């Protein structure tokens, strides 16, 4: 008998997705992660043991994990990134991957717009002051007409371009893939990373995390940004030198930053997240109900490969 394991906490607590999965697979045994915890190490192996198919989210599927699960044949990804999956190890162990890219793109790109406007208009700082009994106006800036630099113009980057169009923004893009037709049709300027960082009012990251992108915004590259600029990371932790970022925000070398992801989650640097010009959210980029359903349905479909 086939057995399916769902390690994702978000999927497991969503009654609609549970029902769709159970209807699709009928009498198949399905085990959901009811712990409320992200599974890792021995606990993850023990949960997956005995199952031939699995739906995973951010759990790390490594050579060590797969070597103890000879019966596992399919891993379907709930979510868009695959950097937590050792794809080479999956190939060696003949484990197939079910994955659909871009299913939560609108959820993430809308979050980018929301935090960009919040920082430009000093919304977090103003709100905190009102809660403390202060009442004073903050003069901010509009998003309209700003230069936005998109680092990584895949599914989410392209969707963000569409949302920015009504704001009349100049859009710069940097990606290892040349999307010539898309850039031409949407008036996007492809450019190198240094030029993007020096010219953009808003820099937003939409990259996977791997050895080629780790610390891509290093101390030297962060120093290229304008003092009036804003940095947004809704992609992956580990892409930015967070220690240097904190110093720049404290000194005024950078106007503001908004992070939905961190090198360590929850973030360990309390000084950074408490800065008045830093906006932190708890990895909620794909956490719109519409995106959760879309990601869940894609993961259910991925089991059938």
The 8 nearest C-alpha neighbors of each residue, nearest first, counted from 0:
[[1, 2, 27, 28, 26, 51, 50, 3],
 [2, 0, 27, 51, 3, 28, 50, 52],
 [1, 3, 50, 28, 51, 29, 27, 52],
 [4, 2, 29, 52, 53, 50, 30, 28],
 [3, 5, 53, 30, 29, 47, 31, 6],
 [6, 4, 54, 31, 7, 53, 32, 30],
 [5, 7, 32, 55, 4, 54, 8, 31],
 [8, 6, 56, 10, 55, 9, 5, 11],
 [7, 9, 11, 10, 32, 35, 12, 6],
 [10, 8, 11, 7, 12, 13, 291, 56],
 [9, 11, 13, 7, 8, 12, 16, 295],
 [12, 10, 8, 31, 9, 13, 32, 7],
 [11, 13, 9, 10, 14, 8, 33, 17],
 [14, 12, 10, 16, 15, 11, 17, 9],
 [13, 15, 17, 16, 12, 18, 11, 10],
 [16, 14, 18, 17, 13, 19, 292, 20],
 [17, 15, 19, 18, 13, 14, 20, 295],
 [18, 16, 14, 20, 15, 19, 21, 13],
 [17, 19, 21, 15, 16, 20, 22, 14],
 [20, 18, 16, 22, 21, 17, 23, 15],
 [19, 21, 23, 17, 22, 18, 16, 24],
 [20, 22, 18, 24, 23, 19, 25, 17],
 [23, 21, 19, 25, 20, 24, 18, 17],
 [24, 22, 20, 21, 25, 19, 299, 18],
 [23, 25, 21, 27, 22, 20, 26, 28],
 [24, 26, 22, 27, 21, 23, 20, 28],
 [25, 27, 24, 28, 21, 29, 22, 0],
 [26, 28, 24, 25, 1, 2, 29, 0],
 [27, 29, 2, 3, 26, 30, 1, 0],
 [30, 28, 3, 4, 2, 27, 31, 5],
 [29, 31, 4, 5, 3, 28, 32, 2],
 [32, 30, 5, 11, 33, 4, 6, 29],
 [31, 33, 6, 34, 11, 8, 5, 7],
 [32, 34, 35, 31, 11, 8, 12, 36],
 [35, 33, 36, 32, 8, 37, 38, 31],
 [34, 36, 33, 8, 37, 32, 12, 9],
 [37, 35, 34, 38, 8, 32, 33, 7],
 [36, 38, 39, 8, 35, 58, 7, 6],
 [39, 37, 43, 42, 36, 58, 6, 40],
 [40, 38, 43, 42, 41, 58, 37, 59],
 [39, 41, 43, 42, 44, 38, 64, 59],
 [42, 40, 44, 43, 45, 39, 64, 46],
 [41, 43, 45, 44, 40, 39, 38, 46],
 [42, 44, 39, 38, 46, 40, 41, 45],
 [45, 43, 41, 47, 46, 42, 48, 64],
 [44, 46, 42, 48, 43, 47, 41, 49],
 [45, 47, 43, 44, 48, 42, 4, 6],
 [48, 46, 44, 45, 50, 4, 43, 49],
 [47, 49, 45, 50, 46, 68, 44, 70],
 [48, 50, 47, 70, 51, 2, 68, 71],
 [51, 49, 2, 3, 48, 52, 47, 71],
 [50, 52, 71, 72, 70, 2, 1, 3],
 [53, 51, 73, 3, 50, 71, 72, 74],
 [54, 52, 4, 74, 3, 5, 75, 55],
 [53, 55, 5, 75, 76, 74, 6, 4],
 [56, 54, 6, 76, 7, 77, 53, 5],
 [55, 57, 77, 7, 58, 76, 78, 54],
 [58, 56, 83, 59, 55, 7, 37, 78],
 [59, 57, 56, 60, 55, 39, 38, 83],
 [60, 58, 83, 84, 61, 57, 39, 85],
 [59, 61, 84, 64, 85, 58, 83, 65],
 [62, 60, 64, 63, 85, 59, 65, 84],
 [61, 63, 65, 88, 64, 66, 85, 60],
 [64, 62, 61, 66, 65, 67, 60, 40],
 [63, 65, 61, 62, 66, 67, 44, 60],
 [66, 64, 68, 62, 67, 63, 61, 60],
 [65, 67, 63, 64, 68, 62, 69, 92],
 [68, 66, 65, 64, 69, 63, 44, 48],
 [67, 69, 65, 70, 71, 66, 48, 64],
 [70, 68, 71, 67, 66, 65, 92, 72],
 [69, 71, 51, 68, 72, 49, 50, 48],
 [72, 70, 51, 69, 68, 52, 50, 73],
 [71, 73, 94, 51, 52, 95, 70, 93],
 [74, 72, 52, 95, 94, 96, 71, 53],
 [75, 73, 53, 96, 52, 54, 97, 95],
 [74, 76, 97, 54, 301, 298, 302, 96],
 [77, 75, 98, 55, 298, 78, 54, 56],
 [76, 78, 56, 298, 294, 55, 295, 54],
 [79, 77, 294, 76, 56, 80, 103, 102],
 [78, 80, 100, 101, 81, 102, 99, 77],
 [79, 81, 82, 78, 207, 83, 100, 76],
 [82, 80, 83, 84, 79, 76, 207, 86],
 [81, 83, 84, 80, 208, 207, 209, 85],
 [84, 82, 59, 81, 57, 60, 58, 85],
 [83, 85, 60, 82, 81, 86, 59, 61],
 [86, 84, 61, 88, 87, 60, 89, 83],
 [85, 87, 89, 88, 84, 90, 81, 96],
 [88, 86, 90, 89, 85, 91, 62, 92],
 [89, 87, 91, 85, 90, 62, 86, 92],
 [90, 88, 94, 86, 92, 87, 91, 93],
 [89, 91, 93, 87, 88, 92, 94, 86],
 [92, 90, 88, 89, 93, 87, 94, 86],
 [91, 93, 89, 90, 94, 88, 65, 69],
 [94, 92, 90, 91, 89, 95, 72, 88],
 [93, 95, 72, 89, 73, 92, 90, 96],
 [94, 96, 73, 72, 74, 93, 97, 89],
 [97, 95, 74, 75, 73, 98, 94, 301],
 [96, 98, 301, 75, 302, 74, 76, 304],
 [97, 99, 76, 301, 75, 96, 100, 298],
 [100, 98, 297, 101, 102, 79, 97, 301],
 [101, 99, 79, 102, 98, 154, 80, 78],
 [100, 102, 154, 104, 103, 79, 155, 99],
 [101, 103, 104, 294, 100, 293, 99, 79],
 [104, 102, 290, 106, 101, 285, 105, 107],
 [103, 105, 155, 101, 107, 106, 102, 108],
 [106, 104, 108, 107, 103, 109, 158, 155],
 [105, 107, 109, 103, 104, 285, 108, 287],
 [108, 106, 284, 110, 104, 105, 109, 285],
 [107, 109, 111, 159, 105, 110, 106, 104],
 [110, 108, 112, 111, 106, 107, 105, 113],
 [111, 109, 113, 107, 108, 112, 114, 284],
 [112, 110, 108, 109, 114, 113, 115, 107],
 [113, 111, 109, 115, 110, 114, 116, 108],
 [112, 114, 110, 116, 111, 115, 117, 109],
 [115, 113, 117, 111, 116, 112, 118, 110],
 [116, 114, 112, 118, 117, 113, 111, 119],
 [115, 117, 119, 113, 114, 118, 120, 142],
 [118, 116, 114, 122, 120, 115, 119, 121],
 [119, 117, 121, 120, 115, 116, 114, 122],
 [118, 120, 116, 140, 139, 117, 121, 115],
 [119, 121, 139, 117, 118, 122, 140, 116],
 [122, 120, 118, 124, 119, 123, 117, 125],
 [121, 123, 117, 125, 120, 124, 126, 118],
 [124, 122, 126, 125, 121, 127, 117, 118],
 [125, 123, 127, 126, 121, 122, 275, 128],
 [126, 124, 122, 128, 127, 123, 121, 129],
 [125, 127, 123, 129, 128, 124, 122, 130],
 [128, 126, 130, 124, 125, 129, 123, 131],
 [127, 129, 131, 133, 125, 130, 126, 124],
 [128, 130, 133, 132, 126, 131, 127, 134],
 [131, 129, 127, 128, 132, 126, 133, 125],
 [130, 132, 128, 129, 133, 127, 126, 134],
 [133, 131, 129, 130, 128, 134, 127, 135],
 [134, 132, 129, 128, 131, 135, 130, 127],
 [135, 133, 129, 132, 128, 136, 125, 131],
 [136, 134, 133, 137, 125, 128, 129, 138],
 [135, 137, 138, 134, 125, 139, 121, 133],
 [138, 136, 139, 135, 121, 125, 120, 122],
 [139, 137, 136, 120, 140, 121, 119, 135],
 [138, 140, 120, 119, 137, 121, 141, 118],
 [141, 139, 119, 120, 142, 138, 116, 143],
 [140, 142, 143, 119, 139, 116, 120, 144],
 [141, 143, 145, 116, 144, 140, 166, 119],
 [144, 142, 166, 141, 145, 167, 168, 165],
 [143, 145, 168, 167, 142, 166, 169, 146],
 [144, 146, 168, 143, 142, 200, 147, 169],
 [147, 145, 169, 199, 200, 168, 170, 201],
 [148, 146, 201, 170, 199, 200, 202, 171],
 [147, 149, 171, 202, 199, 172, 195, 170],
 [150, 148, 172, 203, 151, 202, 171, 204],
 [151, 149, 173, 204, 205, 172, 203, 174],
 [150, 152, 205, 174, 206, 153, 173, 149],
 [153, 151, 156, 157, 174, 150, 149, 172],
 [152, 154, 156, 155, 151, 157, 205, 206],
 [153, 155, 101, 157, 156, 158, 104, 152],
 [156, 154, 104, 158, 157, 153, 159, 108],
 [155, 157, 152, 159, 153, 158, 154, 151],
 [158, 156, 160, 159, 154, 155, 152, 153],
 [157, 159, 155, 161, 160, 156, 154, 108],
 [158, 160, 162, 108, 156, 161, 157, 155],
 [159, 161, 157, 163, 158, 162, 156, 164],
 [162, 160, 158, 159, 163, 164, 157, 185],
 [163, 161, 159, 160, 164, 158, 165, 108],
 [162, 164, 160, 166, 161, 165, 159, 168],
 [163, 165, 166, 167, 161, 162, 160, 168],
 [166, 164, 167, 163, 162, 168, 143, 161],
 [167, 165, 143, 164, 163, 168, 144, 142],
 [168, 166, 144, 164, 165, 143, 169, 163],
 [169, 167, 144, 145, 166, 146, 143, 170],
 [168, 170, 146, 147, 145, 167, 144, 171],
 [171, 169, 147, 187, 146, 148, 168, 188],
 [170, 172, 148, 188, 189, 187, 149, 147],
 [173, 171, 149, 189, 148, 150, 190, 188],
 [172, 174, 150, 190, 189, 151, 191, 192],
 [173, 175, 151, 176, 152, 150, 172, 177],
 [174, 176, 177, 173, 151, 152, 178, 150],
 [177, 175, 174, 178, 152, 173, 153, 151],
 [176, 178, 179, 175, 174, 189, 180, 182],
 [177, 179, 181, 180, 182, 176, 152, 174],
 [178, 180, 182, 177, 181, 183, 189, 184],
 [181, 179, 183, 182, 178, 184, 185, 177],
 [180, 182, 184, 183, 178, 179, 185, 187],
 [183, 181, 187, 179, 185, 180, 184, 186],
 [182, 184, 180, 186, 181, 185, 179, 187],
 [183, 185, 181, 182, 186, 180, 187, 179],
 [186, 184, 182, 187, 183, 181, 160, 161],
 [185, 187, 183, 182, 184, 188, 170, 169],
 [188, 186, 182, 170, 185, 171, 189, 183],
 [187, 189, 171, 172, 190, 170, 186, 182],
 [190, 188, 172, 171, 173, 187, 182, 191],
 [189, 191, 173, 172, 188, 195, 192, 171],
 [192, 190, 194, 193, 173, 195, 189, 172],
 [191, 193, 195, 194, 173, 196, 190, 150],
 [194, 192, 196, 195, 191, 197, 223, 220],
 [195, 193, 197, 196, 192, 191, 198, 190],
 [194, 196, 192, 198, 193, 197, 148, 199],
 [195, 197, 224, 193, 194, 198, 199, 223],
 [196, 198, 224, 194, 223, 195, 199, 225],
 [199, 197, 195, 196, 194, 200, 146, 225],
 [200, 198, 146, 148, 201, 147, 196, 195],
 [199, 201, 228, 146, 147, 145, 229, 198],
 [200, 202, 147, 229, 199, 228, 230, 148],
 [201, 203, 148, 230, 147, 149, 231, 199],
 [202, 204, 231, 149, 232, 230, 150, 148],
 [203, 205, 150, 232, 234, 206, 149, 231],
 [206, 204, 151, 234, 150, 156, 203, 155],
 [207, 205, 151, 234, 204, 208, 150, 235],
 [206, 208, 209, 235, 82, 80, 234, 205],
 [207, 209, 212, 235, 82, 213, 206, 238],
 [210, 208, 212, 211, 213, 207, 82, 238],
 [209, 211, 213, 212, 208, 214, 215, 207],
 [210, 212, 209, 213, 215, 208, 214, 207],
 [211, 213, 215, 209, 210, 208, 214, 238],
 [212, 214, 238, 210, 215, 237, 209, 211],
 [215, 213, 238, 239, 216, 217, 237, 240],
 [216, 214, 212, 238, 213, 217, 239, 211],
 [217, 215, 239, 214, 220, 221, 238, 240],
 [218, 216, 220, 240, 214, 219, 215, 221],
 [217, 219, 221, 220, 243, 240, 222, 216],
 [220, 218, 222, 217, 221, 223, 216, 243],
 [219, 221, 217, 222, 223, 216, 218, 193],
 [220, 222, 218, 223, 219, 224, 216, 217],
 [221, 223, 219, 220, 224, 218, 252, 225],
 [224, 222, 220, 221, 197, 196, 225, 219],
 [225, 223, 197, 196, 222, 221, 226, 228],
 [226, 224, 228, 227, 197, 223, 253, 200],
 [225, 227, 253, 252, 228, 254, 224, 251],
 [228, 226, 254, 225, 253, 200, 229, 252],
 [229, 227, 200, 225, 254, 226, 201, 253],
 [228, 230, 255, 201, 256, 254, 202, 200],
 [229, 231, 256, 202, 201, 203, 257, 255],
 [232, 230, 203, 257, 256, 258, 202, 204],
 [231, 233, 258, 204, 234, 203, 259, 257],
 [232, 234, 259, 260, 258, 284, 231, 235],
 [235, 233, 205, 232, 206, 204, 260, 207],
 [236, 234, 260, 208, 237, 207, 233, 238],
 [235, 237, 261, 262, 260, 238, 234, 263],
 [236, 238, 262, 239, 213, 214, 235, 261],
 [237, 239, 214, 213, 215, 236, 216, 212],
 [240, 238, 216, 214, 241, 237, 217, 215],
 [239, 241, 217, 243, 242, 214, 218, 244],
 [240, 242, 244, 243, 239, 245, 262, 271],
 [243, 241, 245, 244, 240, 246, 271, 218],
 [244, 242, 246, 245, 241, 240, 218, 247],
 [243, 245, 241, 247, 242, 246, 248, 240],
 [244, 246, 248, 242, 243, 247, 271, 249],
 [247, 245, 249, 243, 244, 248, 250, 242],
 [248, 246, 252, 244, 250, 253, 249, 245],
 [247, 249, 253, 245, 251, 246, 250, 252],
 [248, 250, 246, 247, 251, 245, 274, 252],
 [251, 249, 247, 252, 248, 246, 253, 245],
 [252, 250, 253, 248, 249, 247, 254, 226],
 [251, 253, 226, 247, 250, 248, 254, 225],
 [254, 252, 226, 248, 251, 247, 255, 228],
 [255, 253, 227, 228, 229, 226, 251, 248],
 [254, 256, 229, 276, 277, 253, 248, 230],
 [255, 257, 230, 277, 229, 231, 278, 276],
 [256, 258, 278, 231, 277, 279, 230, 232],
 [259, 257, 232, 279, 260, 231, 233, 278],
 [258, 260, 282, 280, 233, 281, 279, 232],
 [261, 259, 236, 282, 258, 235, 233, 232],
 [260, 262, 236, 263, 264, 266, 237, 235],
 [261, 263, 236, 237, 264, 260, 266, 235],
 [264, 262, 266, 261, 265, 267, 236, 237],
 [265, 263, 266, 261, 262, 260, 267, 281],
 [264, 266, 263, 267, 281, 261, 260, 262],
 [267, 265, 264, 263, 268, 261, 262, 269],
 [266, 268, 269, 265, 263, 264, 271, 270],
 [269, 267, 270, 271, 266, 272, 242, 241],
 [268, 270, 272, 271, 267, 273, 266, 274],
 [271, 269, 273, 268, 272, 274, 245, 267],
 [272, 270, 269, 273, 268, 245, 274, 277],
 [271, 273, 269, 274, 270, 277, 279, 268],
 [274, 272, 270, 271, 269, 275, 277, 278],
 [273, 275, 277, 276, 271, 272, 270, 249],
 [274, 276, 277, 124, 273, 123, 278, 272],
 [277, 275, 255, 274, 256, 278, 254, 248],
 [278, 276, 256, 274, 275, 257, 255, 272],
 [277, 279, 257, 256, 258, 276, 280, 272],
 [280, 278, 258, 257, 259, 272, 277, 281],
 [279, 281, 259, 282, 258, 283, 278, 260],
 [282, 280, 283, 259, 279, 260, 265, 264],
 [283, 281, 259, 260, 284, 280, 233, 285],
 [282, 284, 286, 285, 281, 259, 280, 287],
 [285, 283, 107, 286, 282, 106, 233, 110],
 [284, 286, 106, 283, 103, 107, 287, 290],
 [287, 285, 283, 284, 291, 288, 290, 106],
 [286, 288, 290, 289, 285, 106, 291, 284],
 [289, 287, 291, 290, 286, 292, 285, 293],
 [288, 290, 292, 287, 291, 293, 106, 286],
 [289, 291, 103, 293, 287, 292, 288, 285],
 [292, 290, 288, 294, 293, 289, 295, 286],
 [291, 293, 295, 289, 290, 294, 296, 288],
 [294, 292, 290, 296, 295, 291, 102, 297],
 [295, 293, 297, 291, 292, 296, 78, 77],
 [296, 294, 292, 298, 297, 293, 291, 77],
 [295, 297, 299, 293, 298, 294, 292, 300],
 [298, 296, 300, 294, 295, 299, 301, 293],
 [299, 297, 301, 295, 77, 296, 300, 75],
 [298, 300, 296, 301, 297, 302, 295, 20],
 [301, 299, 297, 298, 302, 303, 296, 97],
 [302, 300, 97, 298, 75, 303, 299, 304],
 [301, 303, 300, 299, 75, 304, 97, 73],
 [302, 304, 301, 300, 299, 97, 73, 75],
 [303, 302, 301, 97, 95, 300, 73, 96]]
